[in-house]
Amino acid sequence: MSRMSRKDAENQVRSWGFSHVFTWTDSPDYHYNPHKHSGVTTHLILSGELTISYPEDNPDENLKETLGPGARFDVPAGKMHEVWVGKEGCTYVIGE
């Protein structure tokens, strides 16, 4: 995916059916402890990278996936997930 403006990225996320859409930036090396959301969320990464895992899925393996610019990932409602932000921080559009 080529570089997309914040406005275009937010419009893209809205086109996926999300009504609450906003852009968020995390500091370098930020960590979100395992948590859940009541509704489905989507994330479209604009810059930087993050790593996500789903600790309740195969807890013995604790598989992690690192994503960068242009990547989209969805987290189903009620799904436990944990996130580590990359060393350069990460900016992404969130749809709820």
Sequence and secondary structure as in RCSB ss.txt:
>XXXX:A:sequence
MSRMSRKDAENQVRSWGFSHVFTWTDSPDYHYNPHKHSGVTTHLILSGELTISYPEDNPDENLKETLGPGARFDV
PAGKMHEVWVGKEGCTYVIGE
>XXXX:A:secstr
     HHHHHHHHHHTT SSEEEEEE TT EEEEE  SS EEEEEEEEEEEEE TTSSTTT  EEEE TT EEEE
 TT  EEEEEEEEEEEEEEE 
